[in-house]
Amino acid sequence: MRSLKIICGCVAVVTVILAWSFVAEWPKYHFEKLAKLVGQQLPGARLIQQVKSGDLSSPVSWFWPATTTFNYAMPDLAEGRFYLVSLRYDEKDPSVYLIDTDCEARDVSLYDLDEPESAYPARDFLGDPVKAPNGKTFRLFNSHFAPPPEWLRALCDTDWTTERKAVFKARQAQ
């Protein structure tokens, strides 16, 4: 009888800890659902990387880690150029970058909107600086950026024809 009480007590403690952990992780799971929905709404976007994160103090995340970073690539009409939309759990607004890829050299240049005026701007095919809808200019953040291998596979080794058509359609609709 005593061993049954000990077992029931242990089960109750584990249940309370797991329930508390799940409640603490719930916002991350909610973010995960919303980020997937946002990605589906981006014209021509393809998920190129997702990062799951666990927390040592949260036992639920040991077995069911939430995805806390989603990186979506959207092709530009210019060949080898992509917009990267990064959604992170701990950030209110998405980060948007411009990526120029050189697939032969397996090299990437990364442009950001929040760089100083002295940083070199990205140029379009006419030689004009590339601007975001908010009026900011994409400026060189890191030339020869060493991207994760899954980025290179997604950006260089896959066909983006369908996504480019979706981007073209979305731009015509504006």
Secondary structure, 3 states (H helix, E strand, C coil): CHHHHHHHHHHHHHHHHHHHHHHHHHHHHHHHHHHHHHHHHCCCCEEEEEEEECCCCCHHHHHCCEEEEEEEEEECCCCCEEEEEEEECCCCCCEEEEEEEECCCCEEEEEECCCCCCCCECECCCCCECECCCCCECEEEEEEECCCHHHHHHHHCCCCHHHHHHHHHHHHHC
